[in-house]
Amino acid sequence: ANLGCSKSQVIKCRAAVAWGHKQPLVVEEIEVFPPRDHEIRIKVVATGMCHSDLYFLVDCEGWSGFPAVLGHEGAGIVESVGPHVTKFRPGDKVIPVPITQCGECRFCLNPESNLCVKGSWAHEEVSHITSRLKCKGQTLVQFAGISTFSEYTVVSEVALAKINDSAPLETVCLLGCGIPTGYGAAINIAKVKPGSTCAVFGLGAVGLAAVMGCKAAGATRIIVIDTNKDKFEKAKVFGATDFVNPKDHARPIQEVLVEMTNGGVDFSLECVGNVDVMRSAFESCVKGWGVSVVVGYTESGEVSTLPMQLLAGRTWKGCFFGGYKSVESVPKLVDEYMAKKLKVDEFVSHRLPLDRINEAVDLLVQGKSIRTVLEISQVQ
């Protein structure tokens, strides 16, 4: 389909379809219907594979969102716009965002929050628009309202950021989820201070971005904790100074950290999505002023700690998407990358075509990748 010429037509294209829980993704021909009111149809150029895609495919037993097209960390080019869309036109470079920003709701109007009511992960169905995708007569769930594991997709205008026209889409796609999630958690939510000591639990892309955020905020000591020692070398690139593998210690890891830091760290970030690790991260904070931020996503279990841990002055908080108001912030992050103030290329460990998407899943499951970028379409 030529850009801008197919506004009223159904586009047939390839997409990786998740037919069911724990099943391999299947590249199928799907139909992408035209955008409706306040929607934009985009040609996806590249997408990262985020652990949240995997979480719903593999770990989340009760999730009923199949068949689906996963993927929510992508970048592309506007193909056509629906009625009443004024901020986008065909040819614009864009990044869809998993948290909307309508600019009008109670949360958008409050500078303290980015949790727009028009659709976010707070919604049970993890999809905030009626799907425009079909395969073999079945409607496909649009994961997070986005679905970037497809050559074309349709998104709401409140879930789309228009970015710098010269940005390389095959790299800045990672600014659609993982990097802002970790980086913003350190800068916006923990509010890491210069000269402080930080601990980051989990060294996937989100954890590495949190390390980068701690470094950018001026932390002098950044302790990273992961059970996969192969991640430590990469963490050094982003500013990590100390490396701890819980497998090397018989006692609870928070005790090790408290001892290493003369009473606990100033800031800790949990980037795993595990309630036991959340507790460890919180209890590794120093009393009086320690702050712990929950960044990792999970729907299993409950967090717990002793009341004394809170009475002693520690703060426990969390965020989605690094606290960034999405539509306005992503273009700024792209500009920071273009000005070499933000690392993005360093997160890309593998590049694969769409038809090898199951290899990307395996790499992530095995802990062998940071980010695999799937090259979906060529830029014309």
Secondary structure, DSSP 8 states (H G I E B T S, - for coil): --TTT-TTS-EEEEEEEB-STT---EEEEEEE----TTEEEEEEEEEE--HHHHIIIII-TT----SEE----EEEEEEEE-TT--S--TT-EEEE-SS---SSSTTTTSTT----TTS-TTSTTS--S---EEETTEE-EEGGGT--SBSEEEEEGGGEEE--TT--HHHHGGGGTHHHHHHHIIIIII---TT-EEEEE--SHHHHHHHHHHHHTT-SEEEEE-S-GGGHHHHHHHT--EEE-GGG-SS-HHHHHHHHTTS-BSEEEE-S--HHHHHHHHHTB-TTT-EEEE-S---SS-----HHHHHTT-EEEE-SGGG--HHHHHHHHHHHHHTTSS--GGGEEEEEEGGGHHHHHHHHHTT--SEEEEE-S---
